[in-house]
Amino acid sequence: QVQLVESGGDLVQPGGSLKLSCAASGSSISIYVVGWYRQAPGRQRELVARIARDGSTNYADSVKGRFTISRDNAENTVYLQMNSLKPDDTAAYYCNVANVLGIVVKWGQGTQVTVSS
C-alpha cells in the first residue's frame, strides 16, 4: 500500500519561495495522478495543483504563474515549487494519489506553510 510523506513547509515572508515534497513509498508514484491540496483554518480543503501520469498539469487560478508541480519518478516524489508567496497561501498542504479511476487511495499527513512578515 502506498504511503505518502509531505515535507518542506515552513514560515516564510511574503514574496518568498518554498518547495514542498510528497515522497511515496510502498508503490511507484508514477502510476498515480498526484494532487496537492491546501486547507486554511475555517476553510474547505481546495485543490492547488495536479499532475497526471503523462505529466500534464492543472492549477487553481489563485496559484497559476506562481506555483509549479513536477514529478521525479526516479525519486518517487512529487514537488510543489511555490514562488511569490502571499499571506493567503498560508495553509496546511496535503498531497494525495488517485488511481486511473480517479479514486483517491491515499492522503499524506500534511505540512504547514505560513506566509507572514
Buried (B, 14 or more C-beta within 10 A) or exposed (E): EBEBBBEBBEEBEEEBEBEBBBBBEEBEBBEBBBBBBBBBEEEEBEBBBBBBBEEEBEBBEEBEEBBBBBBEBEEBBBBBBBBEBBEEBBBBBBBBBBEEEEEEBBBBEBBEBBBEE
